[in-house]
Amino acid sequence: MKKNLFLAGLITSSIAFSQNTQLRNDAGAPTTTNGFYEANTPVNYPFGASNWWHLLDVRHSNPNNNYGMQFAGSFFDQDLYFRKTNNSSSQPWRKAVLEATPGKVKIGVNDLTASDANLRIFQNENTFIEVVNSLGRLQIAKSSCNGCFATEALPGDVVIRNLGNSHNILFSMPNNNNDGTSYIGINDGTNNTWVKFFNNATARFNGKIFAKEVEVKANVWADYVFKKDYKLKTLEEVEKHIAEKGHLPNIPSAGEVIEKGINVAEMDAKLLEKIEELTLYSIDQNKRLQSQSEEINELKRQVQLLISNRK
């Protein structure tokens, strides 16, 4: 569509400015009047551009203002280039972005892969795009080699990185209703594995986690077992609870865990509670064994004394 409009513009311009049409192979410094020129090798023509067709030189109506725009079309590859002249033949040419089909834009040459993308950017090796401001640049890159754009990148990997004053990358959820209806998620569709971060300060993960180190914050810990006012159940009471409930006191049943899951920090505290209770039981049993050992030794001494007296 845009190419057709450009060609129509060139034709219209050639008619309107036929008195200025001439051959200018340099197509460099602009003239003081509008003109429609033929040019094979414009000054500073872009790399890869060849066999130029026509050049349209748009001037200001004031002959004293020698600034303007130049447009040029390549005959064989049908690309459109333009530049601000700024009264200089050394200004760089820029390639105009044209629609491949209505509503679809393709950037890059020699891209033979069929695609239905509305916007497609092609480069044979290490393609990347950037969003830039005065503080740095965000890159989205397609790696073509080991270590390209990231140390662990492999050929074909996509790398997103922030270069500049900050290297942070934030995924933000604008929904601040704290209702759990919005989330940021990452999904493995093949295995239905996902992680979701919800807008109510919770995260959910469906899959295995392999980690070198995990830190869990806890609001309570089980050292209360060692306080003097802690009521330690007797072993008989524990035995009775197990017989009736099928699990240890203050520990959820298998059914509850399957239905509701567990809080890791709370469960660690409960398990520590049982360990500390076992420690108290062991200390008590050790005291009893020591007392019984002393009693046995005393009985042995008395028996030996009786035997000696009878002799």
C-alpha positions as CSV (number, residue, x, y, z in Angstrom):
1,M,0.0,0.0,0.0
2,K,2.7,2.5,1.1
3,K,4.9,1.4,-1.9
4,N,2.0,2.1,-4.2
5,L,1.4,5.5,-2.7
6,F,5.1,6.3,-3.0
7,L,5.2,5.3,-6.6
8,A,2.1,7.4,-7.2
9,G,3.8,10.3,-5.5
10,L,6.8,9.9,-7.7
11,I,4.7,10.0,-10.8
12,T,2.7,13.0,-9.6
13,S,5.9,14.8,-8.7
14,S,7.4,14.0,-12.1
15,I,4.4,15.7,-13.7
16,A,4.3,18.7,-11.3
17,F,8.0,19.3,-11.5
18,S,8.8,18.1,-15.0
19,Q,10.6,21.3,-15.7
20,N,13.2,20.3,-13.0
21,T,13.6,16.7,-13.9
22,Q,17.2,15.9,-14.7
23,L,19.9,13.3,-14.3
24,R,21.9,13.6,-11.1
25,N,23.9,10.5,-10.4
26,D,25.4,12.0,-7.2
27,A,22.0,13.1,-5.8
28,G,24.0,14.8,-3.1
29,A,23.6,18.5,-2.1
30,P,20.0,19.6,-2.7
31,T,19.1,22.4,-5.1
32,T,17.1,25.5,-4.2
33,T,14.0,24.2,-6.1
34,N,11.9,21.1,-5.9
35,G,13.1,18.4,-8.3
36,F,12.6,14.9,-9.5
37,Y,15.9,13.2,-10.3
38,E,17.3,9.9,-11.6
39,A,20.2,8.7,-9.6
40,N,22.2,5.5,-9.7
41,T,24.5,6.0,-6.8
42,P,23.3,8.7,-4.3
43,V,25.8,10.1,-1.9
44,N,26.1,7.9,1.2
45,Y,23.6,5.4,-0.2
46,P,22.9,2.6,2.3
47,F,24.8,-0.6,2.4
48,G,23.2,-3.2,0.1
49,A,21.1,-0.6,-1.8
50,S,21.7,-0.7,-5.6
51,N,20.2,0.3,-8.9
52,W,18.3,3.3,-7.6
53,W,15.3,4.3,-9.5
54,H,14.3,7.9,-8.9
55,L,14.9,10.6,-6.2
56,L,12.4,13.1,-5.1
57,D,13.9,16.3,-3.7
58,V,11.4,18.3,-1.6
59,R,12.4,22.0,-1.1
60,H,11.0,24.9,0.9
61,S,9.2,27.5,-1.3
62,N,11.6,30.1,0.0
63,P,14.8,29.9,-2.2
64,N,16.9,31.1,0.7
65,N,15.9,28.0,2.7
66,N,17.9,25.2,1.3
67,Y,16.8,22.5,3.8
68,G,14.5,19.8,2.8
69,M,13.7,16.0,2.5
70,Q,14.9,13.6,-0.1
71,F,13.1,10.3,-1.0
72,A,14.5,7.6,-3.1
73,G,13.3,4.2,-4.4
74,S,15.4,1.2,-5.3
75,F,14.3,-0.3,-8.6
76,F,15.0,-4.0,-8.0
77,D,14.4,-4.5,-4.3
78,Q,11.6,-2.0,-4.2
79,D,12.7,-0.4,-0.9
80,L,12.1,3.2,0.1
81,Y,14.8,5.4,1.6
82,F,14.7,8.9,2.9
83,R,16.9,11.5,4.6
84,K,16.8,15.0,6.0
85,T,19.2,16.9,3.7
86,N,20.0,19.7,6.2
87,N,21.8,21.5,3.3
88,S,24.4,18.7,3.2
89,S,25.1,15.8,0.8
90,S,26.7,13.8,3.7
91,Q,23.5,13.1,5.6
92,P,22.7,9.4,6.1
93,W,19.9,7.6,4.3
94,R,17.2,5.7,6.3
95,K,15.1,2.9,5.2
96,A,11.3,3.4,5.5
97,V,9.3,0.6,7.3
98,L,6.8,-0.7,4.8
99,E,3.9,-3.0,5.3
100,A,4.5,-6.4,3.8
101,T,0.7,-7.0,3.8
102,P,-2.0,-4.8,5.3
103,G,-1.4,-4.7,9.0
104,K,1.9,-6.6,8.9
105,V,5.4,-5.1,9.0
106,K,8.6,-7.0,8.3
107,I,12.1,-5.6,9.0
108,G,15.2,-7.2,7.6
109,V,16.5,-8.6,4.3
110,N,16.8,-12.1,3.0
111,D,14.1,-13.4,5.4
112,L,12.6,-16.4,3.6
113,T,10.7,-17.9,6.5
114,A,6.9,-17.7,6.3
115,S,5.3,-15.9,9.2
116,D,1.9,-14.5,10.2
117,A,3.5,-12.0,12.7
118,N,2.1,-8.5,12.6
119,L,5.7,-7.3,13.3
120,R,8.7,-9.4,12.4
121,I,12.4,-8.4,12.8
122,F,14.9,-10.6,11.0
123,Q,18.6,-10.8,11.2
124,N,20.6,-13.9,10.3
125,E,22.7,-13.9,13.5
126,N,22.1,-12.6,17.0
127,T,18.9,-10.6,16.4
128,F,18.0,-8.2,19.2
129,I,15.8,-5.2,19.8
130,E,16.2,-2.5,22.4
131,V,14.1,-0.1,24.4
132,V,16.4,2.8,25.4
133,N,16.4,6.0,27.5
134,S,19.1,8.2,29.0
135,L,19.6,5.6,31.9
136,G,20.2,2.5,29.9
137,R,18.7,0.0,27.5
138,L,16.6,-3.1,27.7
139,Q,17.5,-5.9,25.2
140,I,15.4,-8.8,24.0
141,A,17.8,-11.0,22.0
142,K,17.8,-14.3,20.1
143,S,21.1,-16.0,20.7
144,S,22.9,-17.6,17.8
145,C,25.9,-19.0,19.7
146,N,27.1,-20.4,23.1
147,G,27.3,-17.5,25.5
148,C,25.8,-14.8,23.2
149,F,24.1,-12.1,25.3
150,A,24.3,-14.3,28.5
151,T,27.0,-16.7,29.9
152,E,24.7,-19.8,29.9
153,A,22.9,-18.9,26.6
154,L,22.8,-21.6,23.9
155,P,22.0,-21.2,20.2
156,G,18.3,-20.5,19.9
157,D,17.9,-19.2,23.5
158,V,16.0,-16.0,24.1
159,V,17.8,-13.5,26.5
160,I,16.2,-10.5,28.2
161,R,18.7,-8.2,29.9
162,N,18.8,-4.7,31.3
163,L,22.0,-2.7,30.7
164,G,22.7,0.7,32.2
165,N,22.5,2.4,35.6
166,S,20.3,-0.5,36.9
167,H,20.2,-4.1,36.0
168,N,16.8,-4.9,37.6
169,I,13.9,-6.3,35.5
170,L,10.5,-5.9,37.2
171,F,7.2,-7.6,36.2
172,S,4.6,-5.4,37.8
173,M,0.9,-6.1,38.4
174,P,-1.2,-2.9,38.5
175,N,-4.1,-4.6,40.3
176,N,-3.7,-3.6,43.9
177,N,-7.1,-4.9,45.2
178,N,-5.4,-7.6,47.2
179,D,-8.1,-10.1,46.0
180,G,-6.0,-12.8,44.4
181,T,-7.6,-12.4,41.0
182,S,-4.5,-11.3,39.1
183,Y,-1.2,-13.0,38.8
184,I,2.1,-13.1,36.9
185,G,2.8,-16.6,35.8
186,I,5.4,-18.8,34.0
187,N,4.1,-22.0,32.4
188,D,5.5,-25.2,30.9
189,G,2.6,-26.3,28.8
190,T,4.0,-29.7,28.1
191,N,4.2,-30.8,31.7
192,N,1.5,-28.4,33.1
193,T,4.1,-27.0,35.4
194,W,3.6,-23.4,36.4
195,V,4.5,-20.8,39.0
196,K,2.1,-17.9,39.7
197,F,2.6,-14.7,41.8
198,F,-0.8,-13.4,42.9
199,N,-1.7,-9.8,43.9
200,N,-2.6,-10.9,47.5
201,A,1.0,-11.6,48.6
202,T,0.9,-15.3,47.7
203,A,2.8,-17.5,45.2
204,R,1.9,-20.9,43.9
205,F,4.1,-23.5,42.2
206,N,3.0,-26.7,40.6
207,G,6.1,-28.8,40.1
208,K,9.3,-29.9,41.7
209,I,11.9,-27.5,43.1
210,F,15.6,-28.2,43.1
211,A,17.5,-25.6,45.2
212,K,20.9,-25.2,46.7
213,E,19.5,-23.2,49.6
214,V,16.0,-22.3,50.9
215,E,15.3,-19.8,53.6
216,V,11.9,-19.8,55.3
217,K,10.7,-17.1,57.7
218,A,8.8,-18.4,60.7
219,N,6.6,-16.5,63.2
220,V,6.8,-19.1,65.9
221,W,9.4,-21.7,67.1
222,A,9.2,-24.7,69.4
223,D,11.5,-23.6,72.3
224,Y,8.4,-23.0,74.4
225,V,8.6,-26.8,75.1
226,F,11.6,-26.1,77.4
227,K,9.7,-23.6,79.5
228,K,8.8,-24.6,83.1
229,D,5.1,-24.0,82.6
230,Y,4.9,-26.3,79.5
231,K,2.6,-29.2,80.1
232,L,4.3,-32.2,78.7
233,K,1.9,-35.1,78.1
234,T,2.7,-38.4,79.7
235,L,3.7,-41.3,77.5
236,E,0.4,-42.9,78.5
237,E,-1.5,-39.9,77.3
238,V,0.4,-39.9,74.0
239,E,-0.3,-43.6,73.5
240,K,-4.0,-43.0,74.1
241,H,-4.1,-40.1,71.6
242,I,-2.3,-42.3,68.9
243,A,-4.8,-45.1,69.5
244,E,-7.8,-42.8,69.2
245,K,-6.6,-40.3,66.5
246,G,-4.0,-42.2,64.5
247,H,-1.4,-39.4,64.7
248,L,0.7,-37.6,67.2
249,P,-0.8,-34.7,69.3
250,N,-0.7,-31.3,67.7
251,I,0.2,-32.8,64.3
252,P,-2.3,-32.8,61.4
253,S,-3.7,-36.0,60.1
254,A,-2.9,-37.5,56.7
255,G,-6.3,-36.4,55.4
256,E,-5.8,-32.8,56.5
257,V,-2.5,-32.6,54.8
258,I,-3.8,-34.1,51.6
259,E,-6.7,-31.7,51.5
260,K,-5.1,-28.5,52.7
261,G,-1.4,-29.0,52.4
262,I,1.0,-27.7,55.0
263,N,2.7,-24.5,56.0
264,V,6.4,-25.4,55.8
265,A,7.5,-23.0,58.6
266,E,4.6,-24.1,60.9
267,M,5.2,-27.8,60.2
268,D,9.0,-27.4,60.9
269,A,8.0,-25.9,64.3
270,K,5.6,-28.7,65.1
271,L,8.2,-31.3,64.2
272,L,10.7,-29.6,66.4
273,E,8.1,-29.5,69.1
274,K,8.0,-33.4,68.9
275,I,11.8,-33.6,68.9
276,E,12.1,-31.4,72.0
277,E,9.4,-33.4,73.7
278,L,11.3,-36.6,72.9
279,T,14.4,-34.9,74.4
280,L,12.5,-34.2,77.6
281,Y,11.2,-37.8,77.7
282,S,14.8,-39.1,77.1
283,I,16.1,-36.8,79.9
284,D,13.4,-38.1,82.3
285,Q,14.1,-41.7,81.3
286,N,17.8,-41.2,81.8
287,K,17.2,-39.8,85.3
288,R,15.0,-42.9,86.1
289,L,17.7,-45.2,84.8
290,Q,20.4,-43.5,86.9
291,S,18.2,-43.7,90.0
292,Q,17.5,-47.4,89.3
293,S,21.2,-48.0,88.7
294,E,22.0,-46.5,92.1
295,E,19.3,-48.5,93.8
296,I,20.6,-51.7,92.2
297,N,24.1,-50.9,93.2
298,E,23.0,-50.3,96.8
299,L,21.1,-53.6,96.8
300,K,24.2,-55.4,95.6
301,R,26.2,-53.8,98.3
302,Q,23.7,-54.9,101.0
303,V,23.6,-58.4,99.6
304,Q,27.4,-58.7,99.7
305,L,27.3,-57.4,103.2
306,L,24.8,-60.0,104.3
307,I,26.8,-62.8,102.7
308,S,29.9,-61.6,104.4
309,N,28.2,-61.5,107.9
310,R,26.9,-65.1,107.5
311,K,30.4,-66.3,106.9
